[in-house]
Amino acid sequence: MRHDVVIVGGGITGCEAAYATARAGLRTLLVTTSLDTLYALAHDSYELAVPGGSLLAACVGRSGAVRVRAPEVRRAAKRLLEAEPRVHLLQSTASRLMVENGVVAGVDTWEGIARHGALVALCVGSFLGARLTVGASEEHAGRLSEMAYDDLLHDLAGRGFEFRHEELALDGLAGALPYIVRFQVLARGEWAETTYRLGRSGGLYAAGACVGRLGYATAVTDGMALGAVLVGALSASAERWPRCP
């Protein structure tokens, strides 16, 4: 099956982008390493400014300043995305880009199955080459027990993309141990802030923490804005595939 949009990463940014593109009529594939951690927040509750029209607003039932509870938001986001007919959720790991004549045509997954899309958006958060440290232990993960995108990082680097180091530290709450995750983000010159485009390949976009834009509020607004950009890009293309019925 071919999709209008392939979104890699099921965190806040990727889920918001998928929700926006699907509701605008685009056939959307959301590929993520774990469907159990869609729209994951690190701790149990946060006070957030919830934008109207966002997936988060649909999850909590209103916009404005809201104390959101992570388990409730995660369950609601998964339910809403599963109910959206133009979203296909795929639990897999994107391992490399498919590029034809300088234009991205989808992604390969670790199973060796190609997933075709007219546009590809990377929303992989803190998972590019991630190393997570808890005490004296280190694992290849972007969150606790969630594997890093090492193969995708190597593929992007092999295509000439440049990166810089980033680091996040999470305090231990409610009995959980504190941890540090060190990861790669795309270098500033690789990414256009106004268009979300990655310039080395046509049809390739990125948003959120993988381009160094951190924080949950930013993740929500970046995902919404990325979705709007993807809709506009396909609306302007004469080669767009038909929408889902």
Contacts in CASP RR format, 6 or more apart in sequence:
PFRMAT RR
TARGET T0000
AUTHOR 0000-0000-0000
METHOD contacts of the structure
MODEL  1
MRHDVVIVGGGITGCEAAYATARAGLRTLLVTTSLDTLYALAHDSYELAV
PGGSLLAACVGRSGAVRVRAPEVRRAAKRLLEAEPRVHLLQSTASRLMVE
NGVVAGVDTWEGIARHGALVALCVGSFLGARLTVGASEEHAGRLSEMAYD
DLLHDLAGRGFEFRHEELALDGLAGALPYIVRFQVLARGEWAETTYRLGR
SGGLYAAGACVGRLGYATAVTDGMALGAVLVGALSASAERWPRCP
1 88 0 8 1.000
1 116 0 8 1.000
2 27 0 8 1.000
2 116 0 8 1.000
2 117 0 8 1.000
2 118 0 8 1.000
2 241 0 8 1.000
3 27 0 8 1.000
3 28 0 8 1.000
3 29 0 8 1.000
3 88 0 8 1.000
3 115 0 8 1.000
3 116 0 8 1.000
3 117 0 8 1.000
3 118 0 8 1.000
3 241 0 8 1.000
4 21 0 8 1.000
4 26 0 8 1.000
4 27 0 8 1.000
4 28 0 8 1.000
4 117 0 8 1.000
4 118 0 8 1.000
4 119 0 8 1.000
4 234 0 8 1.000
4 240 0 8 1.000
4 241 0 8 1.000
4 243 0 8 1.000
5 18 0 8 1.000
5 21 0 8 1.000
5 26 0 8 1.000
5 27 0 8 1.000
5 28 0 8 1.000
5 29 0 8 1.000
5 117 0 8 1.000
5 118 0 8 1.000
5 119 0 8 1.000
5 120 0 8 1.000
5 121 0 8 1.000
5 230 0 8 1.000
5 234 0 8 1.000
6 29 0 8 1.000
6 31 0 8 1.000
6 106 0 8 1.000
6 107 0 8 1.000
6 115 0 8 1.000
6 116 0 8 1.000
6 117 0 8 1.000
6 119 0 8 1.000
6 120 0 8 1.000
6 121 0 8 1.000
7 14 0 8 1.000
7 17 0 8 1.000
7 18 0 8 1.000
7 21 0 8 1.000
7 28 0 8 1.000
7 29 0 8 1.000
7 30 0 8 1.000
7 31 0 8 1.000
7 120 0 8 1.000
7 121 0 8 1.000
7 123 0 8 1.000
8 31 0 8 1.000
8 32 0 8 1.000
8 94 0 8 1.000
8 107 0 8 1.000
8 120 0 8 1.000
8 121 0 8 1.000
8 122 0 8 1.000
8 123 0 8 1.000
8 124 0 8 1.000
8 152 0 8 1.000
9 30 0 8 1.000
9 31 0 8 1.000
9 32 0 8 1.000
9 33 0 8 1.000
9 94 0 8 1.000
9 122 0 8 1.000
9 123 0 8 1.000
9 124 0 8 1.000
9 125 0 8 1.000
9 127 0 8 1.000
10 18 0 8 1.000
10 30 0 8 1.000
10 32 0 8 1.000
10 37 0 8 1.000
10 38 0 8 1.000
10 39 0 8 1.000
10 123 0 8 1.000
11 32 0 8 1.000
11 37 0 8 1.000
11 38 0 8 1.000
11 39 0 8 1.000
11 40 0 8 1.000
11 123 0 8 1.000
11 125 0 8 1.000
11 219 0 8 1.000
12 39 0 8 1.000
12 40 0 8 1.000
12 41 0 8 1.000
12 56 0 8 1.000
12 216 0 8 1.000
12 219 0 8 1.000
12 220 0 8 1.000
12 223 0 8 1.000
13 123 0 8 1.000
13 125 0 8 1.000
13 207 0 8 1.000
13 208 0 8 1.000
13 209 0 8 1.000
13 219 0 8 1.000
13 220 0 8 1.000
13 222 0 8 1.000
13 223 0 8 1.000
13 226 0 8 1.000
14 30 0 8 1.000
14 121 0 8 1.000
14 123 0 8 1.000
14 207 0 8 1.000
14 223 0 8 1.000
14 226 0 8 1.000
15 30 0 8 1.000
15 38 0 8 1.000
15 39 0 8 1.000
15 55 0 8 1.000
15 77 0 8 1.000
15 81 0 8 1.000
16 54 0 8 1.000
16 55 0 8 1.000
16 56 0 8 1.000
16 219 0 8 1.000
16 220 0 8 1.000
16 222 0 8 1.000
16 223 0 8 1.000
16 224 0 8 1.000
16 226 0 8 1.000
16 227 0 8 1.000
17 121 0 8 1.000
17 123 0 8 1.000
17 207 0 8 1.000
17 223 0 8 1.000
17 224 0 8 1.000
17 226 0 8 1.000
17 227 0 8 1.000
17 230 0 8 1.000
18 28 0 8 1.000
18 30 0 8 1.000
18 81 0 8 1.000
18 87 0 8 1.000
19 54 0 8 1.000
19 55 0 8 1.000
19 58 0 8 1.000
19 80 0 8 1.000
19 81 0 8 1.000
19 84 0 8 1.000
19 87 0 8 1.000
20 55 0 8 1.000
20 223 0 8 1.000
20 224 0 8 1.000
20 226 0 8 1.000
20 227 0 8 1.000
20 228 0 8 1.000
20 230 0 8 1.000
20 231 0 8 1.000
21 28 0 8 1.000
21 86 0 8 1.000
21 227 0 8 1.000
21 230 0 8 1.000
21 231 0 8 1.000
22 28 0 8 1.000
22 84 0 8 1.000
22 85 0 8 1.000
22 86 0 8 1.000
22 87 0 8 1.000
23 84 0 8 1.000
23 86 0 8 1.000
24 227 0 8 1.000
24 231 0 8 1.000
25 86 0 8 1.000
25 243 0 8 1.000
25 244 0 8 1.000
26 86 0 8 1.000
26 230 0 8 1.000
26 231 0 8 1.000
26 234 0 8 1.000
26 243 0 8 1.000
27 86 0 8 1.000
27 88 0 8 1.000
27 241 0 8 1.000
27 243 0 8 1.000
27 244 0 8 1.000
28 86 0 8 1.000
28 87 0 8 1.000
28 88 0 8 1.000
29 88 0 8 1.000
29 90 0 8 1.000
29 115 0 8 1.000
29 117 0 8 1.000
30 81 0 8 1.000
30 87 0 8 1.000
30 88 0 8 1.000
30 89 0 8 1.000
30 90 0 8 1.000
31 90 0 8 1.000
31 92 0 8 1.000
31 93 0 8 1.000
31 94 0 8 1.000
31 107 0 8 1.000
31 109 0 8 1.000
31 115 0 8 1.000
32 38 0 8 1.000
32 89 0 8 1.000
32 90 0 8 1.000
32 91 0 8 1.000
32 92 0 8 1.000
33 91 0 8 1.000
33 92 0 8 1.000
33 93 0 8 1.000
33 127 0 8 1.000
33 146 0 8 1.000
33 147 0 8 1.000
34 91 0 8 1.000
34 146 0 8 1.000
35 78 0 8 1.000
35 89 0 8 1.000
35 91 0 8 1.000
37 74 0 8 1.000
37 143 0 8 1.000
37 146 0 8 1.000
38 74 0 8 1.000
38 77 0 8 1.000
38 78 0 8 1.000
38 81 0 8 1.000
38 89 0 8 1.000
39 55 0 8 1.000
39 56 0 8 1.000
39 59 0 8 1.000
39 73 0 8 1.000
39 74 0 8 1.000
39 77 0 8 1.000
39 78 0 8 1.000
40 70 0 8 1.000
40 74 0 8 1.000
40 143 0 8 1.000
41 68 0 8 1.000
41 70 0 8 1.000
41 73 0 8 1.000
41 74 0 8 1.000
41 216 0 8 1.000
42 70 0 8 1.000
42 143 0 8 1.000
42 170 0 8 1.000
43 70 0 8 1.000
43 173 0 8 1.000
43 174 0 8 1.000
44 69 0 8 1.000
44 70 0 8 1.000
44 71 0 8 1.000
44 173 0 8 1.000
44 174 0 8 1.000
45 67 0 8 1.000
45 68 0 8 1.000
45 69 0 8 1.000
45 70 0 8 1.000
46 67 0 8 1.000
46 68 0 8 1.000
46 70 0 8 1.000
46 216 0 8 1.000
47 65 0 8 1.000
47 66 0 8 1.000
47 67 0 8 1.000
47 68 0 8 1.000
48 56 0 8 1.000
48 65 0 8 1.000
48 66 0 8 1.000
48 67 0 8 1.000
48 68 0 8 1.000
48 216 0 8 1.000
48 217 0 8 1.000
48 220 0 8 1.000
49 64 0 8 1.000
49 65 0 8 1.000
49 66 0 8 1.000
49 217 0 8 1.000
50 56 0 8 1.000
50 57 0 8 1.000
50 60 0 8 1.000
50 62 0 8 1.000
50 63 0 8 1.000
50 64 0 8 1.000
50 65 0 8 1.000
50 66 0 8 1.000
50 68 0 8 1.000
50 220 0 8 1.000
51 57 0 8 1.000
51 63 0 8 1.000
51 64 0 8 1.000
51 220 0 8 1.000
51 221 0 8 1.000
51 224 0 8 1.000
52 63 0 8 1.000
52 64 0 8 1.000
53 63 0 8 1.000
53 224 0 8 1.000
54 63 0 8 1.000
54 220 0 8 1.000
54 224 0 8 1.000
55 77 0 8 1.000
55 80 0 8 1.000
55 81 0 8 1.000
56 68 0 8 1.000
56 73 0 8 1.000
56 77 0 8 1.000
56 220 0 8 1.000
57 63 0 8 1.000
58 76 0 8 1.000
58 80 0 8 1.000
59 68 0 8 1.000
59 72 0 8 1.000
59 73 0 8 1.000
59 76 0 8 1.000
59 77 0 8 1.000
59 80 0 8 1.000
60 66 0 8 1.000
60 68 0 8 1.000
60 72 0 8 1.000
60 73 0 8 1.000
60 76 0 8 1.000
81 87 0 8 1.000
81 89 0 8 1.000
82 89 0 8 1.000
85 244 0 8 1.000
86 243 0 8 1.000
86 244 0 8 1.000
90 109 0 8 1.000
90 115 0 8 1.000
92 109 0 8 1.000
92 110 0 8 1.000
92 111 0 8 1.000
92 113 0 8 1.000
93 109 0 8 1.000
93 110 0 8 1.000
93 147 0 8 1.000
93 149 0 8 1.000
93 151 0 8 1.000
93 152 0 8 1.000
94 107 0 8 1.000
94 108 0 8 1.000
94 109 0 8 1.000
94 115 0 8 1.000
94 149 0 8 1.000
94 152 0 8 1.000
95 107 0 8 1.000
95 108 0 8 1.000
95 109 0 8 1.000
95 110 0 8 1.000
95 112 0 8 1.000
95 151 0 8 1.000
95 152 0 8 1.000
95 155 0 8 1.000
96 107 0 8 1.000
96 108 0 8 1.000
96 151 0 8 1.000
96 152 0 8 1.000
96 155 0 8 1.000
97 104 0 8 1.000
97 106 0 8 1.000
97 107 0 8 1.000
97 108 0 8 1.000
97 120 0 8 1.000
97 155 0 8 1.000
97 156 0 8 1.000
97 159 0 8 1.000
97 201 0 8 1.000
97 204 0 8 1.000
98 104 0 8 1.000
98 105 0 8 1.000
98 106 0 8 1.000
98 107 0 8 1.000
98 108 0 8 1.000
98 114 0 8 1.000
98 116 0 8 1.000
99 105 0 8 1.000
99 159 0 8 1.000
99 201 0 8 1.000
102 201 0 8 1.000
102 202 0 8 1.000
103 201 0 8 1.000
103 202 0 8 1.000
103 203 0 8 1.000
104 117 0 8 1.000
104 119 0 8 1.000
104 120 0 8 1.000
104 201 0 8 1.000
104 202 0 8 1.000
104 203 0 8 1.000
104 204 0 8 1.000
105 116 0 8 1.000
105 117 0 8 1.000
106 114 0 8 1.000
106 115 0 8 1.000
106 116 0 8 1.000
106 117 0 8 1.000
106 120 0 8 1.000
107 114 0 8 1.000
107 115 0 8 1.000
107 120 0 8 1.000
108 114 0 8 1.000
108 115 0 8 1.000
109 115 0 8 1.000
110 151 0 8 1.000
117 241 0 8 1.000
118 203 0 8 1.000
118 234 0 8 1.000
118 237 0 8 1.000
118 239 0 8 1.000
118 240 0 8 1.000
118 241 0 8 1.000
119 203 0 8 1.000
119 204 0 8 1.000
119 205 0 8 1.000
119 230 0 8 1.000
119 233 0 8 1.000
119 234 0 8 1.000
120 203 0 8 1.000
120 204 0 8 1.000
120 205 0 8 1.000
121 196 0 8 1.000
121 204 0 8 1.000
121 205 0 8 1.000
121 206 0 8 1.000
121 207 0 8 1.000
121 226 0 8 1.000
121 227 0 8 1.000
121 230 0 8 1.000
122 198 0 8 1.000
122 204 0 8 1.000
122 205 0 8 1.000
122 206 0 8 1.000
122 207 0 8 1.000
122 210 0 8 1.000
123 206 0 8 1.000
123 207 0 8 1.000
123 208 0 8 1.000
123 210 0 8 1.000
123 223 0 8 1.000
123 226 0 8 1.000
124 149 0 8 1.000
124 152 0 8 1.000
124 210 0 8 1.000
125 142 0 8 1.000
125 183 0 8 1.000
125 208 0 8 1.000
125 209 0 8 1.000
125 210 0 8 1.000
126 142 0 8 1.000
126 143 0 8 1.000
126 166 0 8 1.000
126 168 0 8 1.000
126 181 0 8 1.000
126 183 0 8 1.000
126 209 0 8 1.000
126 210 0 8 1.000
127 142 0 8 1.000
127 143 0 8 1.000
127 146 0 8 1.000
127 147 0 8 1.000
127 148 0 8 1.000
127 149 0 8 1.000
127 183 0 8 1.000
127 210 0 8 1.000
128 148 0 8 1.000
128 149 0 8 1.000
128 152 0 8 1.000
128 153 0 8 1.000
128 156 0 8 1.000
128 163 0 8 1.000
128 183 0 8 1.000
128 184 0 8 1.000
128 185 0 8 1.000
128 210 0 8 1.000
129 140 0 8 1.000
129 148 0 8 1.000
129 149 0 8 1.000
129 150 0 8 1.000
129 153 0 8 1.000
129 183 0 8 1.000
129 184 0 8 1.000
130 140 0 8 1.000
130 141 0 8 1.000
130 142 0 8 1.000
130 148 0 8 1.000
130 149 0 8 1.000
130 181 0 8 1.000
130 182 0 8 1.000
130 183 0 8 1.000
130 184 0 8 1.000
131 138 0 8 1.000
131 139 0 8 1.000
131 140 0 8 1.000
131 141 0 8 1.000
131 148 0 8 1.000
131 181 0 8 1.000
131 182 0 8 1.000
131 183 0 8 1.000
132 138 0 8 1.000
132 139 0 8 1.000
132 140 0 8 1.000
132 141 0 8 1.000
132 142 0 8 1.000
132 143 0 8 1.000
132 144 0 8 1.000
132 179 0 8 1.000
132 180 0 8 1.000
132 181 0 8 1.000
132 182 0 8 1.000
133 179 0 8 1.000
133 180 0 8 1.000
133 181 0 8 1.000
133 182 0 8 1.000
134 144 0 8 1.000
134 177 0 8 1.000
134 178 0 8 1.000
134 179 0 8 1.000
135 177 0 8 1.000
135 179 0 8 1.000
139 145 0 8 1.000
140 147 0 8 1.000
140 148 0 8 1.000
140 150 0 8 1.000
141 147 0 8 1.000
141 148 0 8 1.000
141 181 0 8 1.000
142 148 0 8 1.000
142 181 0 8 1.000
142 183 0 8 1.000
143 181 0 8 1.000
144 179 0 8 1.000
148 183 0 8 1.000
153 163 0 8 1.000
153 184 0 8 1.000
156 163 0 8 1.000
156 186 0 8 1.000
157 163 0 8 1.000
159 200 0 8 1.000
159 201 0 8 1.000
160 200 0 8 1.000
161 186 0 8 1.000
161 187 0 8 1.000
161 190 0 8 1.000
161 198 0 8 1.000
161 200 0 8 1.000
162 186 0 8 1.000
162 187 0 8 1.000
162 189 0 8 1.000
162 190 0 8 1.000
163 184 0 8 1.000
163 185 0 8 1.000
163 186 0 8 1.000
163 187 0 8 1.000
164 184 0 8 1.000
164 185 0 8 1.000
164 187 0 8 1.000
164 188 0 8 1.000
165 182 0 8 1.000
165 183 0 8 1.000
165 184 0 8 1.000
165 185 0 8 1.000
166 182 0 8 1.000
166 183 0 8 1.000
166 184 0 8 1.000
166 185 0 8 1.000
166 209 0 8 1.000
166 212 0 8 1.000
166 214 0 8 1.000
167 180 0 8 1.000
167 181 0 8 1.000
167 182 0 8 1.000
167 183 0 8 1.000
168 180 0 8 1.000
168 181 0 8 1.000
168 183 0 8 1.000
168 214 0 8 1.000
169 178 0 8 1.000
169 179 0 8 1.000
169 180 0 8 1.000
170 178 0 8 1.000
170 179 0 8 1.000
170 180 0 8 1.000
170 181 0 8 1.000
171 178 0 8 1.000
172 178 0 8 1.000
172 179 0 8 1.000
185 209 0 8 1.000
185 210 0 8 1.000
185 211 0 8 1.000
185 212 0 8 1.000
186 198 0 8 1.000
186 206 0 8 1.000
186 210 0 8 1.000
186 211 0 8 1.000
186 212 0 8 1.000
190 198 0 8 1.000
190 199 0 8 1.000
190 200 0 8 1.000
190 211 0 8 1.000
191 197 0 8 1.000
191 198 0 8 1.000
191 206 0 8 1.000
191 211 0 8 1.000
192 198 0 8 1.000
192 199 0 8 1.000
195 205 0 8 1.000
195 229 0 8 1.000
196 205 0 8 1.000
196 206 0 8 1.000
196 207 0 8 1.000
196 225 0 8 1.000
196 226 0 8 1.000
196 229 0 8 1.000
197 203 0 8 1.000
197 204 0 8 1.000
197 205 0 8 1.000
198 204 0 8 1.000
198 205 0 8 1.000
198 206 0 8 1.000
203 233 0 8 1.000
205 226 0 8 1.000
205 229 0 8 1.000
205 230 0 8 1.000
207 213 0 8 1.000
207 222 0 8 1.000
207 223 0 8 1.000
207 225 0 8 1.000
207 226 0 8 1.000
208 214 0 8 1.000
208 218 0 8 1.000
208 219 0 8 1.000
208 222 0 8 1.000
208 223 0 8 1.000
209 215 0 8 1.000
209 219 0 8 1.000
213 219 0 8 1.000
213 222 0 8 1.000
234 240 0 8 1.000
END
